[in-house]
């Protein structure tokens, strides 16, 4: 709100300010489109399985994904989106197909429960 008021004082158009704020919000809150499920979430309702959720997978020793790019693994083929990759406690947003995975990387995926299971198999077993 402070930023939008400051921009108005320097004669930036309201439409331009609103477009910029909307763009920033979309970038910052894109992860809210899915969420991490707990043990009891969705236990009684099978329709919950169709909602997108987030899953975190750590690339462990012997995983098929080590030294492969996200493009090589092609998680889009199982309808799963990679929302972030954390390496050595540094989080990288919006990884690209050229992002090469290493041992210890933590990958945040978004998709349905069934698709996330298929993606985990691709990452770990190949």
C-alpha positions as CSV (number, residue, x, y, z in Angstrom):
1,X,0.0,0.0,0.0
2,X,2.8,2.4,0.8
3,X,4.5,1.7,-2.5
4,X,1.3,2.3,-4.5
5,X,0.8,5.6,-2.7
6,X,4.3,6.7,-3.3
7,X,3.9,5.9,-7.0
8,X,0.8,7.9,-7.2
9,X,2.6,10.9,-5.8
10,X,5.1,10.7,-8.6
11,X,2.3,10.8,-11.2
12,X,2.3,7.1,-12.2
13,X,-1.1,6.1,-13.6
14,X,-3.4,4.1,-11.3
15,X,-3.8,1.4,-14.0
16,X,-0.1,1.0,-14.3
17,X,0.3,0.8,-10.5
18,X,-2.5,-1.8,-10.2
19,X,-1.1,-4.0,-13.0
20,X,2.3,-4.0,-11.3
21,X,0.8,-4.9,-7.9
22,X,-1.2,-7.7,-9.5
23,X,1.9,-9.1,-11.2
24,X,3.9,-9.0,-8.0
25,X,1.1,-10.8,-6.1
26,X,0.8,-13.5,-8.7
27,X,4.5,-14.2,-8.4
28,X,4.6,-14.1,-4.6
29,X,1.5,-16.2,-3.9
30,X,1.7,-18.8,-6.7
31,X,2.5,-21.5,-4.2
32,X,-0.8,-21.0,-2.5
33,X,-2.5,-22.8,-5.4
34,X,-1.6,-26.0,-3.7
35,X,-0.9,-27.0,-0.1
36,X,0.8,-29.7,2.0
37,X,-1.6,-32.3,3.2
38,X,-1.5,-33.8,6.7
39,X,-2.2,-37.3,7.7
40,X,-5.9,-36.7,8.3
41,X,-6.6,-34.2,5.6
42,X,-9.1,-35.5,3.0
43,X,-9.4,-38.9,4.8
44,X,-13.1,-39.0,4.4
45,X,-13.6,-37.4,1.0
46,X,-12.2,-39.1,-2.1
47,X,-12.8,-35.9,-4.2
48,X,-9.8,-34.4,-2.3
49,X,-7.6,-36.7,-4.3
50,X,-8.3,-34.6,-7.4
51,X,-7.2,-31.3,-5.9
52,X,-3.7,-30.0,-6.4
53,X,-1.3,-30.3,-3.5
54,X,2.4,-29.8,-2.9
55,X,4.9,-32.6,-2.3
56,X,8.6,-32.2,-1.2
57,X,11.0,-34.8,-2.4
58,X,14.7,-35.0,-1.5
59,X,17.0,-36.4,-4.1
60,X,18.8,-39.2,-2.2
61,X,21.9,-41.3,-3.1
62,X,21.1,-43.7,-5.9
63,X,18.1,-41.7,-7.2
64,X,17.6,-41.8,-11.0
65,X,17.3,-38.0,-11.2
66,X,20.9,-37.3,-10.1
67,X,22.8,-35.3,-12.8
68,X,19.7,-35.1,-15.0
69,X,18.0,-31.9,-16.0
70,X,14.3,-31.3,-15.3
71,X,13.8,-31.3,-19.0
72,X,15.3,-34.8,-19.2
73,X,13.0,-36.1,-16.5
74,X,9.9,-34.5,-18.0
75,X,7.6,-34.3,-15.0
76,X,5.1,-32.4,-17.2
77,X,4.3,-35.8,-18.9
78,X,2.7,-36.9,-15.6
79,X,1.0,-33.5,-15.2
80,X,3.2,-32.3,-12.3
81,X,4.8,-28.8,-12.0
82,X,8.1,-28.2,-10.3
83,X,7.6,-25.0,-8.2
84,X,11.0,-24.8,-6.5
85,X,14.3,-26.5,-6.1
86,X,16.3,-26.0,-2.9
87,X,20.0,-26.7,-3.0
88,X,22.3,-26.3,0.1
89,X,19.5,-24.4,1.9
90,X,19.2,-21.9,-1.0
91,X,15.8,-21.9,-2.6
92,X,15.5,-21.3,-6.3
93,X,12.1,-20.3,-7.6
94,X,10.8,-21.1,-11.0
95,X,13.3,-23.7,-12.1
96,X,13.7,-24.3,-15.8
97,X,14.1,-27.4,-17.9
98,X,17.9,-26.8,-17.9
99,X,18.0,-27.1,-14.0
100,X,20.3,-30.0,-13.3
101,X,19.5,-32.0,-10.2
102,X,22.1,-33.0,-7.6
103,X,22.3,-35.3,-4.6
104,X,20.6,-33.6,-1.7
105,X,18.4,-31.3,-3.7
106,X,14.9,-30.8,-2.4
107,X,12.2,-30.4,-5.0
108,X,8.8,-29.0,-4.4
109,X,6.2,-30.4,-6.8
110,X,2.5,-29.5,-7.4
111,X,-0.1,-31.9,-8.8
112,X,-2.8,-34.3,-7.8
113,X,-2.1,-37.1,-5.4
114,X,-1.9,-39.8,-8.1
115,X,0.3,-37.6,-10.4
116,X,2.7,-36.7,-7.5
117,X,3.2,-40.4,-6.8
118,X,4.1,-41.0,-10.5
119,X,6.5,-38.1,-10.4
120,X,8.2,-39.4,-7.2
121,X,8.7,-42.8,-8.9
122,X,10.3,-41.0,-12.0
123,X,12.6,-39.0,-9.8
124,X,13.8,-41.8,-7.5
125,X,13.5,-45.0,-9.6
126,X,13.7,-43.7,-13.1
